[in-house]
Amino acid sequence: MQILGRIREPRMLSWVALVWVIFFTGCTKVGPDFTRPEALLSHQWMVKGEAQVLTSPADYRMWWKAFKDPVLDTLVQIAYEQNIPLRVAGARVFEARARLGITIGEQYPQMQQALGSASEIRENERAA
């Protein structure tokens, strides 16, 4: 009963009507005399002969030079000078993770326990 009572509210009724209209108008077919319009396509690129169009592959090795920013140039130069091998970088990542584990471990209470045992087996002196 409450659902029917809510639908009768004017705002809810307008939403239901809107959803109904969108649902049923989206499923309508185009008329029987519909024909797909022809798409005019050029067989060659329109700006083929212009000097701005390069046919050779571009060189993107120094992509940051396009920004003409001396600070960025300096930062890239420093990065190249301080570049480290991949193995060293991986080792540093493992080291950082180990240090993080140690630091997190120091935040919790510590308990140390040492256990030991000793046993002695001695042969009888008379049994020789």
C-alpha positions as a LaTeX table, in Angstrom:
\begin{tabular}{lrrr}
\hline
Residue & $x$ (\AA) & $y$ (\AA) & $z$ (\AA) \\
\hline
Met1 & 0.00 & 0.00 & 0.00 \\
Gln2 & 2.83 & 2.38 & 0.75 \\
Ile3 & 4.30 & 1.95 & $-2.73$ \\
Leu4 & 1.03 & 2.93 & $-4.38$ \\
Gly5 & 0.75 & 5.86 & $-2.00$ \\
Arg6 & 4.21 & 7.08 & $-2.99$ \\
Ile7 & 3.50 & 6.81 & $-6.71$ \\
Arg8 & 0.49 & 9.05 & $-6.31$ \\
Glu9 & 2.68 & 11.88 & $-5.11$ \\
Pro10 & 3.02 & 14.46 & $-7.90$ \\
Arg11 & 6.82 & 14.53 & $-7.94$ \\
Met12 & 7.12 & 10.74 & $-8.01$ \\
Leu13 & 4.42 & 10.48 & $-10.65$ \\
Ser14 & 6.30 & 12.89 & $-12.89$ \\
Trp15 & 9.50 & 10.84 & $-12.53$ \\
Val16 & 7.68 & 7.64 & $-13.39$ \\
Ala17 & 6.14 & 9.31 & $-16.44$ \\
Leu18 & 9.54 & 10.63 & $-17.54$ \\
Val19 & 11.18 & 7.22 & $-17.24$ \\
Trp20 & 8.28 & 5.65 & $-19.13$ \\
Val21 & 8.58 & 8.19 & $-21.97$ \\
Ile22 & 12.36 & 7.79 & $-22.24$ \\
Phe23 & 12.13 & 4.01 & $-22.19$ \\
Phe24 & 9.45 & 3.69 & $-24.85$ \\
Thr25 & 10.66 & 6.47 & $-27.16$ \\
Gly26 & 14.18 & 5.07 & $-27.15$ \\
Cys27 & 12.89 & 1.77 & $-28.52$ \\
Thr28 & 10.97 & 3.17 & $-31.47$ \\
Lys29 & 12.03 & 2.32 & $-34.99$ \\
Val30 & 12.87 & 4.76 & $-37.71$ \\
Gly31 & 10.22 & 5.02 & $-40.42$ \\
Pro32 & 10.03 & 2.50 & $-43.27$ \\
Asp33 & 11.36 & 5.01 & $-45.81$ \\
Phe34 & 14.62 & 5.64 & $-43.93$ \\
Thr35 & 17.81 & 5.37 & $-45.97$ \\
Arg36 & 21.26 & 5.72 & $-44.57$ \\
Pro37 & 22.91 & 8.94 & $-45.81$ \\
Glu38 & 26.02 & 8.59 & $-47.92$ \\
Ala39 & 29.25 & 9.57 & $-46.19$ \\
Leu40 & 31.54 & 11.43 & $-48.54$ \\
Leu41 & 35.09 & 10.20 & $-48.00$ \\
Ser42 & 38.22 & 11.34 & $-49.73$ \\
His43 & 40.48 & 8.63 & $-51.10$ \\
Gln44 & 43.62 & 10.54 & $-50.11$ \\
Trp45 & 44.52 & 12.77 & $-47.24$ \\
Met46 & 43.54 & 16.38 & $-47.89$ \\
Val47 & 46.77 & 17.98 & $-46.58$ \\
Lys48 & 49.07 & 15.44 & $-48.18$ \\
Gly49 & 51.31 & 17.85 & $-50.09$ \\
Glu50 & 51.76 & 20.51 & $-47.40$ \\
Ala51 & 55.13 & 21.09 & $-45.77$ \\
Gln52 & 53.66 & 20.90 & $-42.26$ \\
Val53 & 52.88 & 17.22 & $-42.67$ \\
Leu54 & 55.87 & 14.98 & $-42.04$ \\
Thr55 & 56.03 & 11.56 & $-43.57$ \\
Ser56 & 59.13 & 10.48 & $-41.67$ \\
Pro57 & 58.84 & 9.14 & $-38.11$ \\
Ala58 & 59.17 & 11.78 & $-35.42$ \\
Asp59 & 62.02 & 11.80 & $-32.94$ \\
Tyr60 & 60.55 & 11.97 & $-29.43$ \\
Arg61 & 63.73 & 11.28 & $-27.48$ \\
Met62 & 63.86 & 14.88 & $-26.23$ \\
Trp63 & 60.13 & 15.51 & $-25.82$ \\
Trp64 & 60.61 & 17.94 & $-22.94$ \\
Lys65 & 62.37 & 20.44 & $-25.22$ \\
Ala66 & 58.94 & 21.33 & $-26.68$ \\
Phe67 & 58.10 & 23.15 & $-23.43$ \\
Lys68 & 61.18 & 25.43 & $-23.71$ \\
Asp69 & 61.58 & 25.38 & $-19.95$ \\
Pro70 & 65.15 & 25.71 & $-18.63$ \\
Val71 & 64.15 & 24.34 & $-15.20$ \\
Leu72 & 62.73 & 21.21 & $-16.78$ \\
Asp73 & 65.86 & 20.87 & $-18.92$ \\
Thr74 & 68.00 & 21.08 & $-15.78$ \\
Leu75 & 65.88 & 18.51 & $-13.94$ \\
Val76 & 66.07 & 16.06 & $-16.84$ \\
Gln77 & 69.84 & 16.55 & $-17.05$ \\
Ile78 & 70.20 & 15.86 & $-13.30$ \\
Ala79 & 68.00 & 12.77 & $-13.66$ \\
Tyr80 & 70.20 & 11.44 & $-16.45$ \\
Glu81 & 73.36 & 12.09 & $-14.43$ \\
Gln82 & 71.98 & 10.39 & $-11.33$ \\
Asn83 & 70.34 & 7.51 & $-13.16$ \\
Ile84 & 70.98 & 4.20 & $-11.44$ \\
Pro85 & 70.77 & 0.66 & $-12.82$ \\
Leu86 & 67.52 & $-1.22$ & $-12.47$ \\
Arg87 & 68.98 & $-3.77$ & $-10.04$ \\
Val88 & 70.16 & $-1.05$ & $-7.69$ \\
Ala89 & 66.74 & 0.62 & $-7.86$ \\
Gly90 & 65.07 & $-2.71$ & $-7.06$ \\
Ala91 & 67.43 & $-3.28$ & $-4.14$ \\
Arg92 & 66.60 & 0.18 & $-2.81$ \\
Val93 & 62.89 & $-0.60$ & $-3.00$ \\
Phe94 & 63.41 & $-3.80$ & $-0.98$ \\
Glu95 & 65.54 & $-1.88$ & 1.51 \\
Ala96 & 62.85 & 0.79 & 1.90 \\
Arg97 & 60.20 & $-1.87$ & 2.47 \\
Ala98 & 62.36 & $-3.57$ & 5.09 \\
Arg99 & 62.95 & $-0.28$ & 6.87 \\
Leu100 & 59.21 & 0.39 & 6.82 \\
Gly101 & 58.56 & $-3.03$ & 8.34 \\
Ile102 & 61.08 & $-2.35$ & 11.09 \\
Thr103 & 59.59 & 1.07 & 11.81 \\
Ile104 & 56.06 & $-0.31$ & 11.97 \\
Gly105 & 57.25 & $-3.18$ & 14.16 \\
Glu106 & 58.77 & $-0.78$ & 16.67 \\
Gln107 & 55.37 & 0.77 & 17.33 \\
Tyr108 & 54.02 & $-2.40$ & 18.92 \\
Pro109 & 54.93 & $-3.93$ & 22.28 \\
Gln110 & 57.90 & $-6.24$ & 22.15 \\
Met111 & 58.34 & $-9.55$ & 23.85 \\
Gln112 & 61.51 & $-11.53$ & 23.75 \\
Gln113 & 61.80 & $-15.06$ & 24.95 \\
Ala114 & 64.75 & $-17.36$ & 25.12 \\
Leu115 & 64.45 & $-21.05$ & 25.61 \\
Gly116 & 67.19 & $-23.55$ & 26.06 \\
Ser117 & 67.72 & $-27.12$ & 26.97 \\
Ala118 & 70.65 & $-29.35$ & 27.53 \\
Ser119 & 70.91 & $-33.04$ & 27.85 \\
Glu120 & 73.85 & $-35.21$ & 28.60 \\
Ile121 & 74.23 & $-38.79$ & 27.71 \\
Arg122 & 76.99 & $-40.43$ & 29.64 \\
Glu123 & 78.16 & $-43.90$ & 29.11 \\
Asn124 & 78.74 & $-46.15$ & 32.01 \\
Glu125 & 82.40 & $-46.46$ & 32.85 \\
Arg126 & 82.03 & $-50.12$ & 33.70 \\
Ala127 & 80.43 & $-51.09$ & 30.41 \\
Ala128 & 83.57 & $-50.95$ & 28.35 \\
\hline
\end{tabular}
